[in-house]
Amino acid sequence: MRGQLRRTLLGHSAVPRLNRGGDRQANAALHRIVQTRLHFDPRTRDYHERRTKAGKTRREIVRCLKRYAAREVFHLVRPTQSCSPS
């Protein structure tokens, strides 16, 4: 079931979510990245303001920011394919 979307009801809208039973250290690191960006990064603060005006809650905004941060981090740490000499 890993990677499948789960639906949870928040109010009247169904919100898709990934499995919450993931790597806690990775989640904690993403949380720190997002909190740091919210305090210091002007682009992230602008994003937060726009989403707040659009009616999103802080929890929803942080969830989106974690998703963006996870994509960035994944591309930085994924192994690259190296050509082995033949």
Secondary structure, DSSP 8 states (H G I E B T S, - for coil): -TT--EEEEETTEEEEE--S-S-HHHHHHHHHHHHHHHHH-HHHHHHHHHHHHTT--HHHHHHHHHHHHHHHHHHHHS--------
